[in-house]
Amino acid sequence: MTGRPRRWAWAWARRVALALPLLLGAARAAALAVPGLPDSALAVWRDGRWTTWWRSAHAPARWTAPAPALVAGLRWRPAAPGVAWGELRLAGDGEAWRVRVVVARIDPERARLVLRGAVARTARGPRPAWTVDSAPAHAALALNAGQFSGAAPWGWLVHAGREYRAPGTGPLAPAVVVDTAGRVTIVPADSLPALRAATAAAIARGATPAVREAFQSYPALLRDGAVPAPLHAPGRGVDVAHRDARLAVCTQRDGRVLVALTRFDALDGALDVVPFGPTVPEMAALMGALGCRDAVLLDGGISGQLLLRDAGGATRRWPGLRRVPLGLVVEPRD
């Protein structure tokens, strides 16, 4: 009578022993699994129909070239010398079901980027007072720059070669830097200490510092075409599901600079100040698809604002709902 139970027990133990590695492997894989981006897609309006060009389920980890399906919907128009602009109509999910994107392209060899506003303001100073309407009459383009803390700009700030604020901390907080030749680069946060030291050393010895203008912002959207890891999935320090009006700046591989502002596009633009728009990963995709190499978000939401003067002298405005400490102005080269 004891043979059958023993054989059954032996067979059961053998099955458990064989299955245990598989069970442990599945449990380990489940523990290591990270949920992906929230399900979403972006389509562009062109040739009288919507064309989907990006899906979160298949989001590229790196952008090496513009997305033909997107850029085909963009028609560039001349503005001031060195500046061109265009618009895109996008359809997304949720609050971003209709989005208009205003894109400006700047050639730093023909136009220069200059910071304006309360450069030296402290956090306890007066309220922010800058808007795009503060831009001088000769400005071809104006937009709010960086982020801010209280009434003051946040992070590293250099104007006319003089440092006004030390860098802020954060791995996704690069600086937009304009050198003395007018070239624009987006410098990663981990490279700022060396750049700052070189700037201080040049000033100390009476030389012209290499950095003429610089401001810091976050989060980075692209670094050499790669989408930062925190933008790949939730729980990595960046809210990848929140939708808002967005403003971003990037540098392209040919040295030109792009600025992109999103606006809610329902009811023929009647609600364009409502802060609905893309998620951060969707904005990274937009900048990558436009041909950006390095990109960073600026303060969006109700702060995002843009002014453009076109080739005919007409002024186009996309105002924000609040004043900011700092602006970035594009002016003709002397």
VENDAHU-V647789 format. One record per residue. N is the residue number from 0. RES is the residue in one small letter. OMEGA is omega in radians with two decimals (NA if undefined). Layout:
[[N	RES	OMEGA] [N	RES	OMEGA]]
This chain:
[[0	m	-3.08] [1	t	-3.07] [2	g	-3.08] [3	r	3.11] [4	p	-3.14] [5	r	3.11] [6	r	3.12] [7	w	3.14] [8	a	3.12] [9	w	3.13] [10	a	3.13] [11	w	3.14] [12	a	-3.14] [13	r	3.12] [14	r	3.12] [15	v	-3.13] [16	a	3.13] [17	l	-3.07] [18	a	-3.02] [19	l	3.11] [20	p	3.12] [21	l	3.13] [22	l	3.13] [23	l	3.10] [24	g	3.11] [25	a	3.13] [26	a	3.13] [27	r	3.12] [28	a	3.12] [29	a	-3.13] [30	a	-3.11] [31	l	-3.08] [32	a	3.10] [33	v	-3.14] [34	p	-3.12] [35	g	3.13] [36	l	3.00] [37	p	-3.08] [38	d	3.11] [39	s	3.12] [40	a	3.09] [41	l	3.09] [42	a	3.12] [43	v	3.12] [44	w	3.06] [45	r	3.13] [46	d	3.04] [47	g	3.12] [48	r	3.10] [49	w	3.10] [50	t	3.13] [51	t	-3.10] [52	w	-3.14] [53	w	3.03] [54	r	-3.11] [55	s	-3.13] [56	a	-3.13] [57	h	-3.08] [58	a	3.11] [59	p	3.05] [60	a	3.14] [61	r	3.07] [62	w	-3.13] [63	t	-3.12] [64	a	3.08] [65	p	3.07] [66	a	-3.08] [67	p	-3.11] [68	a	3.14] [69	l	-3.03] [70	v	3.07] [71	a	3.11] [72	g	-3.08] [73	l	3.09] [74	r	-3.11] [75	w	3.09] [76	r	-3.14] [77	p	3.01] [78	a	3.07] [79	a	3.10] [80	p	3.13] [81	g	-3.10] [82	v	3.02] [83	a	-3.12] [84	w	3.10] [85	g	-3.13] [86	e	3.04] [87	l	2.98] [88	r	-3.12] [89	l	3.01] [90	a	3.14] [91	g	-3.11] [92	d	3.08] [93	g	-3.12] [94	e	-3.13] [95	a	-3.08] [96	w	3.00] [97	r	-3.11] [98	v	3.00] [99	r	3.13] [100	v	3.03] [101	v	-3.08] [102	v	3.05] [103	a	3.14] [104	r	-3.06] [105	i	3.03] [106	d	-3.08] [107	p	3.08] [108	e	-3.11] [109	r	3.13] [110	a	-3.11] [111	r	-3.13] [112	l	-3.06] [113	v	3.06] [114	l	3.09] [115	r	3.09] [116	g	-3.03] [117	a	-3.08] [118	v	-3.05] [119	a	-3.07] [120	r	3.04] [121	t	-3.11] [122	a	-3.12] [123	r	-3.13] [124	g	3.12] [125	p	3.13] [126	r	3.06] [127	p	-3.04] [128	a	-3.02] [129	w	2.93] [130	t	3.12] [131	v	3.09] [132	d	3.06] [133	s	-3.09] [134	a	3.12] [135	p	-3.05] [136	a	-3.11] [137	h	-3.11] [138	a	3.09] [139	a	-3.06] [140	l	3.07] [141	a	3.13] [142	l	3.06] [143	n	-3.02] [144	a	2.97] [145	g	3.06] [146	q	3.08] [147	f	3.13] [148	s	-3.03] [149	g	-3.13] [150	a	-3.02] [151	a	2.99] [152	p	3.11] [153	w	2.98] [154	g	-3.05] [155	w	-3.10] [156	l	3.09] [157	v	3.10] [158	h	-3.13] [159	a	3.09] [160	g	-3.11] [161	r	3.10] [162	e	3.12] [163	y	-3.14] [164	r	3.11] [165	a	3.14] [166	p	2.95] [167	g	-3.10] [168	t	3.10] [169	g	-3.09] [170	p	-3.12] [171	l	-3.08] [172	a	3.13] [173	p	3.09] [174	a	2.98] [175	v	-2.99] [176	v	3.03] [177	v	-3.12] [178	d	-3.06] [179	t	3.07] [180	a	-3.14] [181	g	3.12] [182	r	-3.10] [183	v	3.05] [184	t	3.02] [185	i	-2.97] [186	v	3.13] [187	p	-3.09] [188	a	-3.08] [189	d	3.10] [190	s	-3.07] [191	l	-3.14] [192	p	-3.13] [193	a	3.13] [194	l	3.12] [195	r	3.14] [196	a	3.12] [197	a	3.11] [198	t	-3.14] [199	a	-3.13] [200	a	3.12] [201	a	3.13] [202	i	-3.10] [203	a	-3.13] [204	r	3.07] [205	g	3.13] [206	a	3.09] [207	t	-3.13] [208	p	-3.12] [209	a	-3.11] [210	v	3.10] [211	r	3.11] [212	e	3.08] [213	a	3.00] [214	f	-3.04] [215	q	3.11] [216	s	-3.12] [217	y	-0.14] [218	p	3.00] [219	a	3.10] [220	l	3.14] [221	l	3.00] [222	r	-3.02] [223	d	3.10] [224	g	-3.10] [225	a	3.06] [226	v	-3.11] [227	p	-3.09] [228	a	3.14] [229	p	3.13] [230	l	-3.11] [231	h	-3.03] [232	a	3.10] [233	p	3.04] [234	g	-3.12] [235	r	3.06] [236	g	3.10] [237	v	3.08] [238	d	-3.06] [239	v	-3.11] [240	a	-3.07] [241	h	3.12] [242	r	-3.08] [243	d	2.93] [244	a	-3.01] [245	r	3.02] [246	l	-3.11] [247	a	3.07] [248	v	3.14] [249	c	2.96] [250	t	3.11] [251	q	-3.07] [252	r	3.11] [253	d	3.10] [254	g	3.11] [255	r	-3.08] [256	v	3.05] [257	l	3.01] [258	v	3.13] [259	a	3.10] [260	l	3.10] [261	t	3.09] [262	r	3.03] [263	f	-2.91] [264	d	3.09] [265	a	3.07] [266	l	3.08] [267	d	3.08] [268	g	-3.12] [269	a	-3.12] [270	l	-3.01] [271	d	3.09] [272	v	3.08] [273	v	-3.04] [274	p	3.03] [275	f	3.13] [276	g	-3.01] [277	p	2.92] [278	t	3.09] [279	v	3.08] [280	p	3.10] [281	e	3.12] [282	m	3.05] [283	a	3.11] [284	a	3.14] [285	l	-3.11] [286	m	3.08] [287	g	-3.12] [288	a	3.08] [289	l	3.10] [290	g	-3.14] [291	c	3.03] [292	r	3.09] [293	d	-3.07] [294	a	3.12] [295	v	3.04] [296	l	2.93] [297	l	-3.13] [298	d	-3.12] [299	g	-3.12] [300	g	-3.12] [301	i	3.10] [302	s	-3.04] [303	g	-3.10] [304	q	-3.06] [305	l	3.04] [306	l	-3.10] [307	l	3.03] [308	r	-3.03] [309	d	-3.04] [310	a	3.13] [311	g	-3.14] [312	g	3.14] [313	a	3.12] [314	t	3.07] [315	r	-3.05] [316	r	2.95] [317	w	-2.99] [318	p	2.98] [319	g	3.13] [320	l	3.06] [321	r	3.09] [322	r	-3.09] [323	v	-3.13] [324	p	-2.91] [325	l	3.08] [326	g	3.06] [327	l	-3.05] [328	v	3.07] [329	v	-3.06] [330	e	3.04] [331	p	3.04] [332	r	3.14] [333	d	NA]]
